[in-house]
Amino acid sequence: MTNGNSGDGIILVLGGTGKTGRRVADRLIEAGRPVRIGSRSGEPRFDWEDPRTWGRALLGVTAVYVAYQPDLAVPGALETVRAFFAQAVKNGVGKLVLLSGRGEVEAEQAEAALQASGADWTILRSSWFCQNFSESFFLEPILSGELALPVGSVAEPFVDVDDIADIAFAALTGTGHARKLYDITGPRALSFADAVGEIARATGRAIGFVPVSPDAYRAELIRQGIPDAYIDLVLYLLTTVLDGRNTPVADGVQRALGRPPRDFSDYVRRTAATGVWGSGRG
């Protein structure tokens, strides 16, 4: 099957409880589309590490949003997603929308595997999420008043995951996105120090950014009991990928949606209003 939309079939959202998947699923449900959440706690269960769960999850599915956990850069990810693409096509899935990583060789290999799968495809190649500061491992350090990372002054065009979800929804339900690769960024690049500074100003709190060595960062994560495999992944993303290769701003949001991307300041203003970062005022 290579039809460019999902018809009336079920849309499977893999990583449906994660930062992007949850938002994609919400948009589909709001639009009245039949949705199946693909997760280890879902019904039917979906587990990337157990291919025996894939068949039931794919029953009646005509389109899939693919967000691989924990990241396409981890060892074995390419072989796993290639096998999943093949099974999805065999089961009659016509549309596959892949969340990919900007500047990651391993992610580009996964993109090539999708393009060779025989399915209609759309690739969302995205940079670092704004929401990592509020829904992920940067949140606790920000609450403590200091974010220490093994990065310097390199600038990153942080992307709002709501932009990713909007594009994924459009690709899964509409036309015009077949065989398109969207390079998705925010409208400007800023350093981590600049990003933390914006959060501090919006909350009225004293929040600092401290660059540390990779060895010091690894030692701190080990002290916190973080698994070695996860430490290796985080250090790869913070050191190898954050070397300036992703600093240039791209036009993926404009191409896909006909509007500019959300700015980091807009994200900070909306998020600060929720109180998740606390407040130094009043």
Buried (B, 14 or more C-beta within 10 A) or exposed (E): EEBBBBEEBBBBBBBBBBBBBBBBBBBBBEEEBBBBBBBEEBEEBBBBEEEEBBEEBBEEBBBBBBBBBBBBBBEEBBEBBBEBBBBBBEBEBBBBBBBBBBBBEBBBBBBEBBBEBBBBBBBBBBBBBBBBBBBEEBBEBBBEEEBBBBBEEBBBBBBBBBBBBBBBBBBBBEEEBBEBBBBBBBBBBBBBBBBBBBBBEBBEBEBBBEBBEEEEBBEEBEEEEBEEEBBBBBBBBBBEBBEBEBBEBBBBBEBBBEEEBBBBBBBBEBBBEEEBBEEEEE
